[in-house]
Amino acid sequence: MKVMLEDGAYAPTRAHETDAGLDIKSRESQIIPAKESAVFHTGVHVELPKGTAGVLISKSGLNMKWGITSTGLIDEGYTGEIVVKLYNNSGYDYWVEAGDKISQLVIVPVYYTQVELVNTLEETDRGNAGFGSTGR
């Protein structure tokens, strides 16, 4: 995967060779107020491999310890800057320093299916049983 960095940006890296996610770091310092969100411009641009998408996923440590979450989708054709929106679900302000790991980028295969409009769907065991339908 090709990566281009703006001034002050940090290259995506894996802490361990077998980590699924590439750590994305902040290139700026700012506070995420309690129960609010903040946008971080990373200065990172990627050229994703054909037939893939990039998924931004929360860092588990930030989520478990501080209630900081993120999510996002990068389409194959997008080569603009990766911008991460962090949500502070805790009751305390959280300070992010430039160079801190704020999210992780996971590259996943994509199946480009065509949409076919129909009047009915095939019957399945589950059907329309949704939230909580499998019990506790």
Secondary structure, 3 states (H helix, E strand, C coil): CEEEECCCCCCCECCCCCCCCEEEECCCCEEECCCCEEEEEEEEEEECCCCEEEEEECCHHHHHHHCEECEEEECCCCCCEEEEEEEECCCCCEEECCCCEEEEEEEEECCCCCCCCCCCCCCCCCCCCCCCCCCC
